[in-house]
Amino acid sequence: MRKQHSPVIELSKEEKSKAAAKIKEYIKENFETDIGNLQAGIFLDFIIQHVGIYCYNKGVADSLTFMTEKTDDLYLLMKDEA
């Protein structure tokens, strides 16, 4: 029986910092509003908690499709039996 893993998305401190900077930049450009690092970090945490699961699951599904296709390609390597 396969163990179910809880898909928790954890970012390194550097990744969180870069992502928060992107959020600040987006808010500034699209809403002409400045937000601080704290607000960007809180918003990032919200996105990770509530939206990240969909991105995570899509990545897993895409990986599974890719791996299945590559596994199917292995059959092409089989030799005809004499």
mmCIF file of the C-alpha atoms, coordinates in Angstrom:
data_MODEL
# 
_entry.id   MODEL 
# 
loop_
_atom_site.group_PDB 
_atom_site.id 
_atom_site.type_symbol 
_atom_site.label_atom_id 
_atom_site.label_alt_id 
_atom_site.label_comp_id 
_atom_site.label_asym_id 
_atom_site.label_entity_id 
_atom_site.label_seq_id 
_atom_site.pdbx_PDB_ins_code 
_atom_site.Cartn_x 
_atom_site.Cartn_y 
_atom_site.Cartn_z 
_atom_site.occupancy 
_atom_site.B_iso_or_equiv 
_atom_site.pdbx_formal_charge 
_atom_site.auth_seq_id 
_atom_site.auth_comp_id 
_atom_site.auth_asym_id 
_atom_site.auth_atom_id 
_atom_site.pdbx_PDB_model_num 
ATOM 1  C CA . MET A 1 1  ? 0.000  0.000   0.000   1.00 0.00 ? 1  MET A CA 1 
ATOM 2  C CA . ARG A 1 2  ? 1.386  3.389   -0.975  1.00 0.00 ? 2  ARG A CA 1 
ATOM 3  C CA . LYS A 1 3  ? 1.845  5.926   1.754   1.00 0.00 ? 3  LYS A CA 1 
ATOM 4  C CA . GLN A 1 4  ? 0.059  9.203   1.128   1.00 0.00 ? 4  GLN A CA 1 
ATOM 5  C CA . HIS A 1 5  ? 2.375  12.175  1.442   1.00 0.00 ? 5  HIS A CA 1 
ATOM 6  C CA . SER A 1 6  ? 1.073  15.555  2.413   1.00 0.00 ? 6  SER A CA 1 
ATOM 7  C CA . PRO A 1 7  ? 2.246  17.849  -0.396  1.00 0.00 ? 7  PRO A CA 1 
ATOM 8  C CA . VAL A 1 8  ? 3.657  20.709  1.612   1.00 0.00 ? 8  VAL A CA 1 
ATOM 9  C CA . ILE A 1 9  ? 5.405  23.304  -0.456  1.00 0.00 ? 9  ILE A CA 1 
ATOM 10 C CA . GLU A 1 10 ? 8.374  24.702  1.395   1.00 0.00 ? 10 GLU A CA 1 
ATOM 11 C CA . LEU A 1 11 ? 10.573 27.410  -0.014  1.00 0.00 ? 11 LEU A CA 1 
ATOM 12 C CA . SER A 1 12 ? 14.055 28.284  1.143   1.00 0.00 ? 12 SER A CA 1 
ATOM 13 C CA . LYS A 1 13 ? 14.615 31.685  2.676   1.00 0.00 ? 13 LYS A CA 1 
ATOM 14 C CA . GLU A 1 14 ? 16.185 32.875  -0.590  1.00 0.00 ? 14 GLU A CA 1 
ATOM 15 C CA . GLU A 1 15 ? 13.282 31.525  -2.679  1.00 0.00 ? 15 GLU A CA 1 
ATOM 16 C CA . LYS A 1 16 ? 10.732 33.202  -0.386  1.00 0.00 ? 16 LYS A CA 1 
ATOM 17 C CA . SER A 1 17 ? 12.634 36.462  -0.605  1.00 0.00 ? 17 SER A CA 1 
ATOM 18 C CA . LYS A 1 18 ? 12.725 36.336  -4.408  1.00 0.00 ? 18 LYS A CA 1 
ATOM 19 C CA . ALA A 1 19 ? 9.043  35.375  -4.646  1.00 0.00 ? 19 ALA A CA 1 
ATOM 20 C CA . ALA A 1 20 ? 8.018  38.150  -2.233  1.00 0.00 ? 20 ALA A CA 1 
ATOM 21 C CA . ALA A 1 21 ? 10.022 40.648  -4.304  1.00 0.00 ? 21 ALA A CA 1 
ATOM 22 C CA . LYS A 1 22 ? 8.134  39.483  -7.424  1.00 0.00 ? 22 LYS A CA 1 
ATOM 23 C CA . ILE A 1 23 ? 4.830  39.984  -5.600  1.00 0.00 ? 23 ILE A CA 1 
ATOM 24 C CA . LYS A 1 24 ? 5.847  43.490  -4.533  1.00 0.00 ? 24 LYS A CA 1 
ATOM 25 C CA . GLU A 1 25 ? 6.862  44.285  -8.119  1.00 0.00 ? 25 GLU A CA 1 
ATOM 26 C CA . TYR A 1 26 ? 3.579  42.933  -9.506  1.00 0.00 ? 26 TYR A CA 1 
ATOM 27 C CA . ILE A 1 27 ? 1.466  44.909  -7.011  1.00 0.00 ? 27 ILE A CA 1 
ATOM 28 C CA . LYS A 1 28 ? 3.416  48.083  -7.780  1.00 0.00 ? 28 LYS A CA 1 
ATOM 29 C CA . GLU A 1 29 ? 3.103  47.708  -11.572 1.00 0.00 ? 29 GLU A CA 1 
ATOM 30 C CA . ASN A 1 30 ? -0.515 46.572  -11.716 1.00 0.00 ? 30 ASN A CA 1 
ATOM 31 C CA . PHE A 1 31 ? -2.134 48.347  -8.783  1.00 0.00 ? 31 PHE A CA 1 
ATOM 32 C CA . GLU A 1 32 ? 0.186  51.329  -8.385  1.00 0.00 ? 32 GLU A CA 1 
ATOM 33 C CA . THR A 1 33 ? 0.481  50.478  -4.702  1.00 0.00 ? 33 THR A CA 1 
ATOM 34 C CA . ASP A 1 34 ? 3.533  49.802  -2.617  1.00 0.00 ? 34 ASP A CA 1 
ATOM 35 C CA . ILE A 1 35 ? 3.477  46.989  -0.103  1.00 0.00 ? 35 ILE A CA 1 
ATOM 36 C CA . GLY A 1 36 ? 6.143  46.061  2.372   1.00 0.00 ? 36 GLY A CA 1 
ATOM 37 C CA . ASN A 1 37 ? 8.147  42.894  2.747   1.00 0.00 ? 37 ASN A CA 1 
ATOM 38 C CA . LEU A 1 38 ? 5.889  41.688  5.556   1.00 0.00 ? 38 LEU A CA 1 
ATOM 39 C CA . GLN A 1 39 ? 2.713  42.090  3.492   1.00 0.00 ? 39 GLN A CA 1 
ATOM 40 C CA . ALA A 1 40 ? 4.321  40.401  0.476   1.00 0.00 ? 40 ALA A CA 1 
ATOM 41 C CA . GLY A 1 41 ? 5.483  37.521  2.672   1.00 0.00 ? 41 GLY A CA 1 
ATOM 42 C CA . ILE A 1 42 ? 2.039  37.075  4.211   1.00 0.00 ? 42 ILE A CA 1 
ATOM 43 C CA . PHE A 1 43 ? 0.439  37.108  0.757   1.00 0.00 ? 43 PHE A CA 1 
ATOM 44 C CA . LEU A 1 44 ? 3.010  34.581  -0.471  1.00 0.00 ? 44 LEU A CA 1 
ATOM 45 C CA . ASP A 1 45 ? 2.218  32.293  2.463   1.00 0.00 ? 45 ASP A CA 1 
ATOM 46 C CA . PHE A 1 46 ? -1.484 32.551  1.585   1.00 0.00 ? 46 PHE A CA 1 
ATOM 47 C CA . ILE A 1 47 ? -0.817 31.675  -2.062  1.00 0.00 ? 47 ILE A CA 1 
ATOM 48 C CA . ILE A 1 48 ? 1.364  28.716  -1.104  1.00 0.00 ? 48 ILE A CA 1 
ATOM 49 C CA . GLN A 1 49 ? -1.211 27.406  1.379   1.00 0.00 ? 49 GLN A CA 1 
ATOM 50 C CA . HIS A 1 50 ? -4.324 27.872  -0.753  1.00 0.00 ? 50 HIS A CA 1 
ATOM 51 C CA . VAL A 1 51 ? -3.173 27.848  -4.382  1.00 0.00 ? 51 VAL A CA 1 
ATOM 52 C CA . GLY A 1 52 ? 0.135  26.011  -4.228  1.00 0.00 ? 52 GLY A CA 1 
ATOM 53 C CA . ILE A 1 53 ? -1.554 22.615  -3.953  1.00 0.00 ? 53 ILE A CA 1 
ATOM 54 C CA . TYR A 1 54 ? -2.998 23.003  -7.452  1.00 0.00 ? 54 TYR A CA 1 
ATOM 55 C CA . CYS A 1 55 ? 0.419  23.857  -8.891  1.00 0.00 ? 55 CYS A CA 1 
ATOM 56 C CA . TYR A 1 56 ? 2.017  21.003  -6.971  1.00 0.00 ? 56 TYR A CA 1 
ATOM 57 C CA . ASN A 1 57 ? -0.567 18.486  -8.171  1.00 0.00 ? 57 ASN A CA 1 
ATOM 58 C CA . LYS A 1 58 ? -0.251 19.711  -11.768 1.00 0.00 ? 58 LYS A CA 1 
ATOM 59 C CA . GLY A 1 59 ? 3.524  19.212  -11.578 1.00 0.00 ? 59 GLY A CA 1 
ATOM 60 C CA . VAL A 1 60 ? 3.090  15.694  -10.202 1.00 0.00 ? 60 VAL A CA 1 
ATOM 61 C CA . ALA A 1 61 ? 0.516  14.842  -12.905 1.00 0.00 ? 61 ALA A CA 1 
ATOM 62 C CA . ASP A 1 62 ? 2.758  16.232  -15.656 1.00 0.00 ? 62 ASP A CA 1 
ATOM 63 C CA . SER A 1 63 ? 5.710  14.253  -14.286 1.00 0.00 ? 63 SER A CA 1 
ATOM 64 C CA . LEU A 1 64 ? 3.642  11.076  -14.191 1.00 0.00 ? 64 LEU A CA 1 
ATOM 65 C CA . THR A 1 65 ? 2.545  11.601  -17.799 1.00 0.00 ? 65 THR A CA 1 
ATOM 66 C CA . PHE A 1 66 ? 6.143  12.214  -18.865 1.00 0.00 ? 66 PHE A CA 1 
ATOM 67 C CA . MET A 1 67 ? 7.457  9.170   -17.039 1.00 0.00 ? 67 MET A CA 1 
ATOM 68 C CA . THR A 1 68 ? 4.650  6.965   -18.391 1.00 0.00 ? 68 THR A CA 1 
ATOM 69 C CA . GLU A 1 69 ? 5.442  8.049   -21.945 1.00 0.00 ? 69 GLU A CA 1 
ATOM 70 C CA . LYS A 1 70 ? 9.152  7.336   -21.426 1.00 0.00 ? 70 LYS A CA 1 
ATOM 71 C CA . THR A 1 71 ? 8.383  3.962   -19.863 1.00 0.00 ? 71 THR A CA 1 
ATOM 72 C CA . ASP A 1 72 ? 6.188  3.095   -22.833 1.00 0.00 ? 72 ASP A CA 1 
ATOM 73 C CA . ASP A 1 73 ? 9.118  3.994   -25.104 1.00 0.00 ? 73 ASP A CA 1 
ATOM 74 C CA . LEU A 1 74 ? 11.112 1.185   -23.467 1.00 0.00 ? 74 LEU A CA 1 
ATOM 75 C CA . TYR A 1 75 ? 8.958  -1.329  -25.297 1.00 0.00 ? 75 TYR A CA 1 
ATOM 76 C CA . LEU A 1 76 ? 10.457 -0.017  -28.539 1.00 0.00 ? 76 LEU A CA 1 
ATOM 77 C CA . LEU A 1 77 ? 13.836 -1.309  -27.378 1.00 0.00 ? 77 LEU A CA 1 
ATOM 78 C CA . MET A 1 78 ? 12.622 -4.885  -27.161 1.00 0.00 ? 78 MET A CA 1 
ATOM 79 C CA . LYS A 1 79 ? 14.025 -7.312  -29.742 1.00 0.00 ? 79 LYS A CA 1 
ATOM 80 C CA . ASP A 1 80 ? 11.945 -9.744  -31.718 1.00 0.00 ? 80 ASP A CA 1 
ATOM 81 C CA . GLU A 1 81 ? 12.113 -13.220 -30.289 1.00 0.00 ? 81 GLU A CA 1 
ATOM 82 C CA . ALA A 1 82 ? 13.619 -15.788 -32.617 1.00 0.00 ? 82 ALA A CA 1 
# 
